[in-house]
Amino acid sequence: MQKVTQRSVAREAGIKAYFLNHILKSRRQCPSALAPKLEKLTGIDRTVWVWGSKEEKREAWNNFISSKSATYSAEGKCSDSLE
């Protein structure tokens, strides 16, 4: 299993890590077409990705990262071990 990072989630979402970082820091707006993919990968609601404040996004991201259920399988796909 790999550690879940911004880079690994960005790769799965098909975006650059710097772009995900800009979204998390509210420097860039999350495209509404990307939000469902990020929601599926992280469990963070798409409304937070699109309309959440910097603080809401950061808190949700930190909760996702610290969650023991967030892991990457051997194929490198983000999954939730509770499934």
N, CA, C and O atoms as a CHARMM CRD file, in Angstrom:
* protein
*
  332
    1    1 MET  N      0.83000  -1.18700   0.00000 PROA 1      0.00000
    2    1 MET  CA     0.00000   0.00000   0.00000 PROA 1      0.00000
    3    1 MET  C      0.87200   1.24700   0.00000 PROA 1      0.00000
    4    1 MET  O      1.92100   1.29600   0.64200 PROA 1      0.00000
    5    2 GLN  N      0.41500   2.24600  -0.73200 PROA 2      0.00000
    6    2 GLN  CA     1.12400   3.51600  -0.79700 PROA 2      0.00000
    7    2 GLN  C      0.45000   4.53500   0.11300 PROA 2      0.00000
    8    2 GLN  O     -0.73700   4.43000   0.42400 PROA 2      0.00000
    9    3 LYS  N      1.22800   5.51300   0.52600 PROA 3      0.00000
   10    3 LYS  CA     0.68700   6.62900   1.28900 PROA 3      0.00000
   11    3 LYS  C     -0.17200   7.49400   0.36600 PROA 3      0.00000
   12    3 LYS  O      0.18900   7.72700  -0.78700 PROA 3      0.00000
   13    4 VAL  N     -1.29600   7.96000   0.87300 PROA 4      0.00000
   14    4 VAL  CA    -2.17200   8.82800   0.09700 PROA 4      0.00000
   15    4 VAL  C     -1.60800  10.24500   0.14700 PROA 4      0.00000
   16    4 VAL  O     -1.42500  10.80600   1.22800 PROA 4      0.00000
   17    5 THR  N     -1.33300  10.82200  -1.02300 PROA 5      0.00000
   18    5 THR  CA    -0.78100  12.16500  -1.11800 PROA 5      0.00000
   19    5 THR  C     -1.57700  12.97300  -2.12600 PROA 5      0.00000
   20    5 THR  O     -2.38500  12.43000  -2.88000 PROA 5      0.00000
   21    6 GLN  N     -1.33900  14.28100  -2.12900 PROA 6      0.00000
   22    6 GLN  CA    -1.97100  15.11900  -3.15200 PROA 6      0.00000
   23    6 GLN  C     -1.56200  14.63200  -4.53300 PROA 6      0.00000
   24    6 GLN  O     -2.38200  14.58500  -5.45000 PROA 6      0.00000
   25    7 ARG  N     -0.31200  14.27600  -4.67800 PROA 7      0.00000
   26    7 ARG  CA     0.19200  13.82000  -5.97200 PROA 7      0.00000
   27    7 ARG  C     -0.52200  12.54900  -6.43400 PROA 7      0.00000
   28    7 ARG  O     -0.90200  12.43800  -7.59900 PROA 7      0.00000
   29    8 SER  N     -0.70300  11.58800  -5.52100 PROA 8      0.00000
   30    8 SER  CA    -1.33900  10.33100  -5.91000 PROA 8      0.00000
   31    8 SER  C     -2.81900  10.53400  -6.24800 PROA 8      0.00000
   32    8 SER  O     -3.32100   9.92500  -7.19200 PROA 8      0.00000
   33    9 VAL  N     -3.51400  11.37100  -5.49900 PROA 9      0.00000
   34    9 VAL  CA    -4.92100  11.65200  -5.79700 PROA 9      0.00000
   35    9 VAL  C     -5.03200  12.42300  -7.10600 PROA 9      0.00000
   36    9 VAL  O     -5.90500  12.13200  -7.92300 PROA 9      0.00000
   37   10 ALA  N     -4.16300  13.39400  -7.30900 PROA 10     0.00000
   38   10 ALA  CA    -4.18000  14.16900  -8.55200 PROA 10     0.00000
   39   10 ALA  C     -3.95900  13.26400  -9.75400 PROA 10     0.00000
   40   10 ALA  O     -4.62300  13.40900 -10.78000 PROA 10     0.00000
   41   11 ARG  N     -3.03000  12.33700  -9.62400 PROA 11     0.00000
   42   11 ARG  CA    -2.73800  11.40600 -10.73200 PROA 11     0.00000
   43   11 ARG  C     -3.98400  10.59100 -11.07100 PROA 11     0.00000
   44   11 ARG  O     -4.31900  10.42000 -12.24300 PROA 11     0.00000
   45   12 GLU  N     -4.67100  10.08800 -10.04200 PROA 12     0.00000
   46   12 GLU  CA    -5.89900   9.32000 -10.25800 PROA 12     0.00000
   47   12 GLU  C     -7.00700  10.17000 -10.88200 PROA 12     0.00000
   48   12 GLU  O     -7.81300   9.67500 -11.67000 PROA 12     0.00000
   49   13 ALA  N     -7.03600  11.45000 -10.52400 PROA 13     0.00000
   50   13 ALA  CA    -8.06300  12.35700 -11.05100 PROA 13     0.00000
   51   13 ALA  C     -7.72800  12.86200 -12.44600 PROA 13     0.00000
   52   13 ALA  O     -8.56800  13.46400 -13.11400 PROA 13     0.00000
   53   14 GLY  N     -6.48500  12.61400 -12.88900 PROA 14     0.00000
   54   14 GLY  CA    -6.08300  13.06000 -14.22000 PROA 14     0.00000
   55   14 GLY  C     -5.69300  14.52400 -14.27800 PROA 14     0.00000
   56   14 GLY  O     -5.80200  15.16200 -15.32400 PROA 14     0.00000
   57   15 ILE  N     -5.23400  15.05900 -13.14400 PROA 15     0.00000
   58   15 ILE  CA    -4.79400  16.45400 -13.09600 PROA 15     0.00000
   59   15 ILE  C     -3.38300  16.51200 -12.51000 PROA 15     0.00000
   60   15 ILE  O     -2.87500  15.51500 -11.99700 PROA 15     0.00000
   61   16 LYS  N     -2.77000  17.66000 -12.59000 PROA 16     0.00000
   62   16 LYS  CA    -1.44500  17.86700 -12.01300 PROA 16     0.00000
   63   16 LYS  C     -1.58100  18.13200 -10.51700 PROA 16     0.00000
   64   16 LYS  O     -2.57800  18.68900 -10.05700 PROA 16     0.00000
   65   17 ALA  N     -0.56000  17.72100  -9.77100 PROA 17     0.00000
   66   17 ALA  CA    -0.58100  17.91000  -8.32000 PROA 17     0.00000
   67   17 ALA  C     -0.66400  19.38700  -7.95100 PROA 17     0.00000
   68   17 ALA  O     -1.34000  19.75000  -6.98800 PROA 17     0.00000
   69   18 TYR  N      0.01800  20.23900  -8.71100 PROA 18     0.00000
   70   18 TYR  CA    -0.03600  21.67000  -8.39000 PROA 18     0.00000
   71   18 TYR  C     -1.44900  22.22000  -8.55100 PROA 18     0.00000
   72   18 TYR  O     -1.84500  23.12300  -7.81400 PROA 18     0.00000
   73   19 PHE  N     -2.21500  21.69100  -9.50300 PROA 19     0.00000
   74   19 PHE  CA    -3.58400  22.16400  -9.70600 PROA 19     0.00000
   75   19 PHE  C     -4.46200  21.75700  -8.52100 PROA 19     0.00000
   76   19 PHE  O     -5.27000  22.55600  -8.04700 PROA 19     0.00000
   77   20 LEU  N     -4.30800  20.52300  -8.04100 PROA 20     0.00000
   78   20 LEU  CA    -5.05300  20.09500  -6.85900 PROA 20     0.00000
   79   20 LEU  C     -4.68100  20.96800  -5.66300 PROA 20     0.00000
   80   20 LEU  O     -5.55300  21.35500  -4.88600 PROA 20     0.00000
   81   21 ASN  N     -3.41200  21.27600  -5.51200 PROA 21     0.00000
   82   21 ASN  CA    -2.96500  22.13700  -4.42200 PROA 21     0.00000
   83   21 ASN  C     -3.59500  23.52000  -4.52900 PROA 21     0.00000
   84   21 ASN  O     -3.99900  24.09200  -3.51600 PROA 21     0.00000
   85   22 HSD  N     -3.68400  24.06200  -5.73600 PROA 22     0.00000
   86   22 HSD  CA    -4.32000  25.37200  -5.94000 PROA 22     0.00000
   87   22 HSD  C     -5.80700  25.31800  -5.58800 PROA 22     0.00000
   88   22 HSD  O     -6.35400  26.27600  -5.04200 PROA 22     0.00000
   89   23 ILE  N     -6.45400  24.20200  -5.90000 PROA 23     0.00000
   90   23 ILE  CA    -7.87300  24.05200  -5.54500 PROA 23     0.00000
   91   23 ILE  C     -8.01200  24.01500  -4.02800 PROA 23     0.00000
   92   23 ILE  O     -8.87400  24.69000  -3.46300 PROA 23     0.00000
   93   24 LEU  N     -7.16300  23.22500  -3.36700 PROA 24     0.00000
   94   24 LEU  CA    -7.23900  23.10900  -1.90900 PROA 24     0.00000
   95   24 LEU  C     -6.97300  24.43900  -1.20700 PROA 24     0.00000
   96   24 LEU  O     -7.53200  24.69900  -0.14100 PROA 24     0.00000
   97   25 LYS  N     -6.13900  25.26400  -1.78600 PROA 25     0.00000
   98   25 LYS  CA    -5.81600  26.56900  -1.18200 PROA 25     0.00000
   99   25 LYS  C     -6.71200  27.68700  -1.70500 PROA 25     0.00000
  100   25 LYS  O     -6.48900  28.86100  -1.41000 PROA 25     0.00000
  101   26 SER  N     -7.73000  27.31400  -2.48700 PROA 26     0.00000
  102   26 SER  CA    -8.70200  28.25200  -3.06100 PROA 26     0.00000
  103   26 SER  C     -8.05300  29.31500  -3.93500 PROA 26     0.00000
  104   26 SER  O     -8.56700  30.42800  -4.05100 PROA 26     0.00000
  105   27 ARG  N     -6.94200  28.98000  -4.54100 PROA 27     0.00000
  106   27 ARG  CA    -6.33200  29.88400  -5.52300 PROA 27     0.00000
  107   27 ARG  C     -6.97400  29.70100  -6.88800 PROA 27     0.00000
  108   27 ARG  O     -6.97800  30.61200  -7.71600 PROA 27     0.00000
  109   28 ARG  N     -7.51800  28.50400  -7.11200 PROA 28     0.00000
  110   28 ARG  CA    -8.21400  28.19000  -8.36100 PROA 28     0.00000
  111   28 ARG  C     -9.55000  27.54800  -8.02200 PROA 28     0.00000
  112   28 ARG  O     -9.67600  26.84800  -7.01700 PROA 28     0.00000
  113   29 GLN  N    -10.53200  27.78600  -8.85400 PROA 29     0.00000
  114   29 GLN  CA   -11.85600  27.17800  -8.71100 PROA 29     0.00000
  115   29 GLN  C    -11.79500  25.73300  -9.19800 PROA 29     0.00000
  116   29 GLN  O    -11.18100  25.45100 -10.22700 PROA 29     0.00000
  117   30 CYS  N    -12.41800  24.83400  -8.47600 PROA 30     0.00000
  118   30 CYS  CA   -12.50600  23.44800  -8.92200 PROA 30     0.00000
  119   30 CYS  C    -13.54200  23.37200 -10.03700 PROA 30     0.00000
  120   30 CYS  O    -14.69000  23.76500  -9.83100 PROA 30     0.00000
  121   31 PRO  N    -13.16600  22.87800 -11.20900 PROA 31     0.00000
  122   31 PRO  CA   -14.14700  22.74000 -12.28900 PROA 31     0.00000
  123   31 PRO  C    -15.27200  21.79400 -11.86700 PROA 31     0.00000
  124   31 PRO  O    -15.02100  20.74500 -11.27400 PROA 31     0.00000
  125   32 SER  N    -16.49400  22.16700 -12.17400 PROA 32     0.00000
  126   32 SER  CA   -17.63500  21.34600 -11.75900 PROA 32     0.00000
  127   32 SER  C    -17.58200  19.94500 -12.36400 PROA 32     0.00000
  128   32 SER  O    -18.13000  19.00900 -11.78100 PROA 32     0.00000
  129   33 ALA  N    -16.94300  19.78000 -13.50600 PROA 33     0.00000
  130   33 ALA  CA   -16.81000  18.45400 -14.11100 PROA 33     0.00000
  131   33 ALA  C    -15.79100  17.58100 -13.37000 PROA 33     0.00000
  132   33 ALA  O    -15.86100  16.35400 -13.44500 PROA 33     0.00000
  133   34 LEU  N    -14.86300  18.19200 -12.66700 PROA 34     0.00000
  134   34 LEU  CA   -13.83800  17.46200 -11.92100 PROA 34     0.00000
  135   34 LEU  C    -14.32200  17.07000 -10.52400 PROA 34     0.00000
  136   34 LEU  O    -13.85900  16.07300  -9.96900 PROA 34     0.00000
  137   35 ALA  N    -15.23200  17.83000  -9.96100 PROA 35     0.00000
  138   35 ALA  CA   -15.68900  17.61200  -8.58600 PROA 35     0.00000
  139   35 ALA  C    -16.22200  16.19900  -8.32700 PROA 35     0.00000
  140   35 ALA  O    -15.88500  15.62200  -7.29300 PROA 35     0.00000
  141   36 PRO  N    -17.04000  15.61100  -9.21600 PROA 36     0.00000
  142   36 PRO  CA   -17.51700  14.24700  -8.95000 PROA 36     0.00000
  143   36 PRO  C    -16.37200  13.22200  -8.89900 PROA 36     0.00000
  144   36 PRO  O    -16.42400  12.27800  -8.11000 PROA 36     0.00000
  145   37 LYS  N    -15.36700  13.40200  -9.71600 PROA 37     0.00000
  146   37 LYS  CA   -14.22800  12.48400  -9.71200 PROA 37     0.00000
  147   37 LYS  C    -13.45200  12.61200  -8.40300 PROA 37     0.00000
  148   37 LYS  O    -13.05800  11.60700  -7.81000 PROA 37     0.00000
  149   38 LEU  N    -13.23200  13.85300  -7.95200 PROA 38     0.00000
  150   38 LEU  CA   -12.54500  14.05800  -6.67900 PROA 38     0.00000
  151   38 LEU  C    -13.37500  13.52600  -5.51700 PROA 38     0.00000
  152   38 LEU  O    -12.83000  12.98400  -4.55600 PROA 38     0.00000
  153   39 GLU  N    -14.69000  13.68100  -5.60800 PROA 39     0.00000
  154   39 GLU  CA   -15.57100  13.15600  -4.56900 PROA 39     0.00000
  155   39 GLU  C    -15.44900  11.63500  -4.49500 PROA 39     0.00000
  156   39 GLU  O    -15.36400  11.07100  -3.40300 PROA 39     0.00000
  157   40 LYS  N    -15.44000  10.98000  -5.63300 PROA 40     0.00000
  158   40 LYS  CA   -15.33100   9.51800  -5.67400 PROA 40     0.00000
  159   40 LYS  C    -13.98900   9.05000  -5.10700 PROA 40     0.00000
  160   40 LYS  O    -13.92800   8.04300  -4.40100 PROA 40     0.00000
  161   41 LEU  N    -12.92500   9.77500  -5.41400 PROA 41     0.00000
  162   41 LEU  CA   -11.59300   9.38200  -4.96100 PROA 41     0.00000
  163   41 LEU  C    -11.36600   9.64700  -3.47300 PROA 41     0.00000
  164   41 LEU  O    -10.66600   8.88400  -2.80700 PROA 41     0.00000
  165   42 THR  N    -11.95200  10.71700  -2.95200 PROA 42     0.00000
  166   42 THR  CA   -11.64200  11.14300  -1.58400 PROA 42     0.00000
  167   42 THR  C    -12.79400  11.01400  -0.60200 PROA 42     0.00000
  168   42 THR  O    -12.57200  10.95900   0.60700 PROA 42     0.00000
  169   43 GLY  N    -14.01800  10.96400  -1.10500 PROA 43     0.00000
  170   43 GLY  CA   -15.17000  10.96700  -0.21400 PROA 43     0.00000
  171   43 GLY  C    -15.56200  12.36300   0.24000 PROA 43     0.00000
  172   43 GLY  O    -16.51400  12.52900   1.00300 PROA 43     0.00000
  173   44 ILE  N    -14.82800  13.36900  -0.22800 PROA 44     0.00000
  174   44 ILE  CA   -15.14800  14.76100   0.10000 PROA 44     0.00000
  175   44 ILE  C    -16.25000  15.21600  -0.84900 PROA 44     0.00000
  176   44 ILE  O    -16.10600  15.11800  -2.06800 PROA 44     0.00000
  177   45 ASP  N    -17.33300  15.70600  -0.29700 PROA 45     0.00000
  178   45 ASP  CA   -18.50300  16.08800  -1.09000 PROA 45     0.00000
  179   45 ASP  C    -18.13200  17.06200  -2.20700 PROA 45     0.00000
  180   45 ASP  O    -17.32000  17.96700  -2.01800 PROA 45     0.00000
  181   46 ARG  N    -18.74000  16.86000  -3.36200 PROA 46     0.00000
  182   46 ARG  CA   -18.44700  17.70700  -4.53400 PROA 46     0.00000
  183   46 ARG  C    -18.77200  19.17300  -4.29500 PROA 46     0.00000
  184   46 ARG  O    -18.14900  20.04900  -4.89400 PROA 46     0.00000
  185   47 THR  N    -19.74000  19.45200  -3.42700 PROA 47     0.00000
  186   47 THR  CA   -20.05800  20.86200  -3.15800 PROA 47     0.00000
  187   47 THR  C    -18.92100  21.54400  -2.41300 PROA 47     0.00000
  188   47 THR  O    -18.68200  22.73800  -2.59900 PROA 47     0.00000
  189   48 VAL  N    -18.21700  20.79200  -1.56800 PROA 48     0.00000
  190   48 VAL  CA   -17.04900  21.35200  -0.88500 PROA 48     0.00000
  191   48 VAL  C    -15.96300  21.64700  -1.91000 PROA 48     0.00000
  192   48 VAL  O    -15.32200  22.69500  -1.84800 PROA 48     0.00000
  193   49 TRP  N    -15.75000  20.73100  -2.85700 PROA 49     0.00000
  194   49 TRP  CA   -14.73000  20.95700  -3.87900 PROA 49     0.00000
  195   49 TRP  C    -15.02500  22.21000  -4.69600 PROA 49     0.00000
  196   49 TRP  O    -14.11600  22.97900  -5.00600 PROA 49     0.00000
  197   50 VAL  N    -16.28400  22.41500  -5.04100 PROA 50     0.00000
  198   50 VAL  CA   -16.62800  23.53700  -5.92400 PROA 50     0.00000
  199   50 VAL  C    -16.85200  24.83300  -5.15600 PROA 50     0.00000
  200   50 VAL  O    -16.34900  25.88200  -5.55800 PROA 50     0.00000
  201   51 TRP  N    -17.60000  24.77800  -4.05500 PROA 51     0.00000
  202   51 TRP  CA   -17.99700  26.00400  -3.36800 PROA 51     0.00000
  203   51 TRP  C    -17.44600  26.16200  -1.95600 PROA 51     0.00000
  204   51 TRP  O    -17.70200  27.17200  -1.30100 PROA 51     0.00000
  205   52 GLY  N    -16.70200  25.18600  -1.48700 PROA 52     0.00000
  206   52 GLY  CA   -16.19800  25.26100  -0.11500 PROA 52     0.00000
  207   52 GLY  C    -15.12800  26.33400   0.04800 PROA 52     0.00000
  208   52 GLY  O    -14.41900  26.68400  -0.89600 PROA 52     0.00000
  209   53 SER  N    -15.03300  26.84300   1.26700 PROA 53     0.00000
  210   53 SER  CA   -13.98500  27.81700   1.57500 PROA 53     0.00000
  211   53 SER  C    -12.65100  27.09400   1.67900 PROA 53     0.00000
  212   53 SER  O    -12.59700  25.86600   1.72600 PROA 53     0.00000
  213   54 LYS  N    -11.59500  27.85800   1.71400 PROA 54     0.00000
  214   54 LYS  CA   -10.24900  27.30000   1.87100 PROA 54     0.00000
  215   54 LYS  C    -10.19100  26.44800   3.13600 PROA 54     0.00000
  216   54 LYS  O     -9.62400  25.35600   3.12800 PROA 54     0.00000
  217   55 GLU  N    -10.77100  26.94100   4.20700 PROA 55     0.00000
  218   55 GLU  CA   -10.75200  26.22600   5.48100 PROA 55     0.00000
  219   55 GLU  C    -11.54600  24.92400   5.40400 PROA 55     0.00000
  220   55 GLU  O    -11.11100  23.89800   5.92700 PROA 55     0.00000
  221   56 GLU  N    -12.71900  24.96300   4.74700 PROA 56     0.00000
  222   56 GLU  CA   -13.52700  23.74900   4.60400 PROA 56     0.00000
  223   56 GLU  C    -12.80000  22.69200   3.78600 PROA 56     0.00000
  224   56 GLU  O    -12.81700  21.51000   4.12700 PROA 56     0.00000
  225   57 LYS  N    -12.16800  23.12300   2.71100 PROA 57     0.00000
  226   57 LYS  CA   -11.42700  22.17400   1.86800 PROA 57     0.00000
  227   57 LYS  C    -10.25000  21.58400   2.62400 PROA 57     0.00000
  228   57 LYS  O    -10.02200  20.37600   2.57300 PROA 57     0.00000
  229   58 ARG  N     -9.50800  22.41800   3.32000 PROA 58     0.00000
  230   58 ARG  CA    -8.33200  21.95200   4.06000 PROA 58     0.00000
  231   58 ARG  C     -8.74200  20.98000   5.16500 PROA 58     0.00000
  232   58 ARG  O     -8.09500  19.95000   5.35200 PROA 58     0.00000
  233   59 GLU  N     -9.81400  21.30000   5.90200 PROA 59     0.00000
  234   59 GLU  CA   -10.27700  20.41100   6.96400 PROA 59     0.00000
  235   59 GLU  C    -10.72900  19.06300   6.40000 PROA 59     0.00000
  236   59 GLU  O    -10.38400  18.01000   6.93700 PROA 59     0.00000
  237   60 ALA  N    -11.50000  19.10600   5.31600 PROA 60     0.00000
  238   60 ALA  CA   -11.96900  17.86900   4.68300 PROA 60     0.00000
  239   60 ALA  C    -10.78600  17.05100   4.17000 PROA 60     0.00000
  240   60 ALA  O    -10.76600  15.83000   4.32000 PROA 60     0.00000
  241   61 TRP  N     -9.79800  17.71900   3.56500 PROA 61     0.00000
  242   61 TRP  CA    -8.61300  17.02500   3.05600 PROA 61     0.00000
  243   61 TRP  C     -7.83700  16.39000   4.20600 PROA 61     0.00000
  244   61 TRP  O     -7.43500  15.23100   4.11400 PROA 61     0.00000
  245   62 ASN  N     -7.62400  17.13400   5.27800 PROA 62     0.00000
  246   62 ASN  CA    -6.89100  16.59900   6.42500 PROA 62     0.00000
  247   62 ASN  C     -7.61400  15.40100   7.04000 PROA 62     0.00000
  248   62 ASN  O     -6.97400  14.43600   7.45800 PROA 62     0.00000
  249   63 ASN  N     -8.94000  15.46200   7.09800 PROA 63     0.00000
  250   63 ASN  CA    -9.71700  14.32400   7.59500 PROA 63     0.00000
  251   63 ASN  C     -9.55400  13.11700   6.68300 PROA 63     0.00000
  252   63 ASN  O     -9.42700  11.98800   7.15700 PROA 63     0.00000
  253   64 PHE  N     -9.55700  13.35200   5.38700 PROA 64     0.00000
  254   64 PHE  CA    -9.36400  12.27100   4.42100 PROA 64     0.00000
  255   64 PHE  C     -7.98900  11.63800   4.58400 PROA 64     0.00000
  256   64 PHE  O     -7.87100  10.41400   4.63800 PROA 64     0.00000
  257   65 ILE  N     -6.95900  12.45800   4.66300 PROA 65     0.00000
  258   65 ILE  CA    -5.58700  11.96500   4.78600 PROA 65     0.00000
  259   65 ILE  C     -5.39000  11.19700   6.09500 PROA 65     0.00000
  260   65 ILE  O     -4.74100  10.15100   6.10800 PROA 65     0.00000
  261   66 SER  N     -5.94400  11.70600   7.18500 PROA 66     0.00000
  262   66 SER  CA    -5.73000  11.07100   8.48300 PROA 66     0.00000
  263   66 SER  C     -6.59000   9.82600   8.68900 PROA 66     0.00000
  264   66 SER  O     -6.34900   9.03500   9.60100 PROA 66     0.00000
  265   67 SER  N     -7.58900   9.66500   7.83600 PROA 67     0.00000
  266   67 SER  CA    -8.46800   8.50900   7.95200 PROA 67     0.00000
  267   67 SER  C     -7.68100   7.22400   7.69400 PROA 67     0.00000
  268   67 SER  O     -6.97700   7.11200   6.69000 PROA 67     0.00000
  269   68 LYS  N     -7.79800   6.28700   8.57500 PROA 68     0.00000
  270   68 LYS  CA    -7.09700   5.01100   8.39800 PROA 68     0.00000
  271   68 LYS  C     -7.72600   4.18100   7.29600 PROA 68     0.00000
  272   68 LYS  O     -7.12700   3.21000   6.83300 PROA 68     0.00000
  273   69 SER  N     -8.93200   4.55000   6.86700 PROA 69     0.00000
  274   69 SER  CA    -9.60000   3.78300   5.83400 PROA 69     0.00000
  275   69 SER  C     -9.16600   4.20700   4.43100 PROA 69     0.00000
  276   69 SER  O     -9.44700   3.50300   3.46200 PROA 69     0.00000
  277   70 ALA  N     -8.49200   5.33500   4.31300 PROA 70     0.00000
  278   70 ALA  CA    -8.05700   5.80800   3.00000 PROA 70     0.00000
  279   70 ALA  C     -6.73900   5.13400   2.64800 PROA 70     0.00000
  280   70 ALA  O     -5.70100   5.43300   3.23900 PROA 70     0.00000
  281   71 THR  N     -6.78600   4.23500   1.69500 PROA 71     0.00000
  282   71 THR  CA    -5.58600   3.51500   1.27200 PROA 71     0.00000
  283   71 THR  C     -5.56300   3.38400  -0.22800 PROA 71     0.00000
  284   71 THR  O     -6.55900   3.62400  -0.91100 PROA 71     0.00000
  285   72 TYR  N     -4.43400   3.00600  -0.71900 PROA 72     0.00000
  286   72 TYR  CA    -4.31400   2.71000  -2.12800 PROA 72     0.00000
  287   72 TYR  C     -4.07600   1.21600  -2.27400 PROA 72     0.00000
  288   72 TYR  O     -3.24100   0.63600  -1.58000 PROA 72     0.00000
  289   73 SER  N     -4.81000   0.61000  -3.17000 PROA 73     0.00000
  290   73 SER  CA    -4.64700  -0.81200  -3.41000 PROA 73     0.00000
  291   73 SER  C     -3.37800  -1.06100  -4.20900 PROA 73     0.00000
  292   73 SER  O     -2.69300  -0.11500  -4.60100 PROA 73     0.00000
  293   74 ALA  N     -3.07000  -2.29300  -4.44700 PROA 74     0.00000
  294   74 ALA  CA    -1.87000  -2.65800  -5.19500 PROA 74     0.00000
  295   74 ALA  C     -1.89700  -2.09100  -6.60800 PROA 74     0.00000
  296   74 ALA  O     -0.84300  -1.85300  -7.19600 PROA 74     0.00000
  297   75 GLU  N     -3.08200  -1.87300  -7.15800 PROA 75     0.00000
  298   75 GLU  CA    -3.19600  -1.29700  -8.50300 PROA 75     0.00000
  299   75 GLU  C     -2.99500   0.20100  -8.49900 PROA 75     0.00000
  300   75 GLU  O     -2.94500   0.81400  -9.56500 PROA 75     0.00000
  301   76 GLY  N     -2.87800   0.81200  -7.32700 PROA 76     0.00000
  302   76 GLY  CA    -2.68700   2.24900  -7.24000 PROA 76     0.00000
  303   76 GLY  C     -3.97500   3.03700  -7.29500 PROA 76     0.00000
  304   76 GLY  O     -3.95600   4.25400  -7.47800 PROA 76     0.00000
  305   77 LYS  N     -5.09400   2.35300  -7.13900 PROA 77     0.00000
  306   77 LYS  CA    -6.39300   3.03600  -7.16800 PROA 77     0.00000
  307   77 LYS  C     -6.81500   3.38300  -5.75600 PROA 77     0.00000
  308   77 LYS  O     -6.63700   2.59600  -4.82600 PROA 77     0.00000
  309   78 CYS  N     -7.36900   4.55600  -5.61000 PROA 78     0.00000
  310   78 CYS  CA    -7.83800   4.98400  -4.30100 PROA 78     0.00000
  311   78 CYS  C     -9.08100   4.18200  -3.95600 PROA 78     0.00000
  312   78 CYS  O     -9.99000   4.04800  -4.77500 PROA 78     0.00000
  313   79 SER  N     -9.12000   3.65300  -2.75200 PROA 79     0.00000
  314   79 SER  CA   -10.29100   2.88600  -2.33300 PROA 79     0.00000
  315   79 SER  C    -10.53100   3.13300  -0.85700 PROA 79     0.00000
  316   79 SER  O     -9.67000   3.65500  -0.14900 PROA 79     0.00000
  317   80 ASP  N    -11.69000   2.75800  -0.41400 PROA 80     0.00000
  318   80 ASP  CA   -12.04200   2.88700   0.98700 PROA 80     0.00000
  319   80 ASP  C    -12.12800   1.48100   1.56000 PROA 80     0.00000
  320   80 ASP  O    -12.92500   0.67100   1.08600 PROA 80     0.00000
  321   81 SER  N    -11.33300   1.18200   2.55600 PROA 81     0.00000
  322   81 SER  CA   -11.29200  -0.18000   3.08800 PROA 81     0.00000
  323   81 SER  C    -12.57400  -0.57600   3.79500 PROA 81     0.00000
  324   81 SER  O    -12.73000  -1.73600   4.17600 PROA 81     0.00000
  325   82 LEU  N    -13.50400   0.36500   3.98200 PROA 82     0.00000
  326   82 LEU  CA   -14.77100   0.03500   4.59800 PROA 82     0.00000
  327   82 LEU  C    -15.75200  -0.58100   3.61400 PROA 82     0.00000
  328   82 LEU  O    -16.80300  -1.08000   4.01700 PROA 82     0.00000
  329   83 GLU  N    -15.42100  -0.55300   2.33500 PROA 83     0.00000
  330   83 GLU  CA   -16.33300  -1.12200   1.32500 PROA 83     0.00000
  331   83 GLU  C    -16.33000  -2.63200   1.38900 PROA 83     0.00000
  332   83 GLU  O    -17.03400  -3.28300   0.61800 PROA 83     0.00000
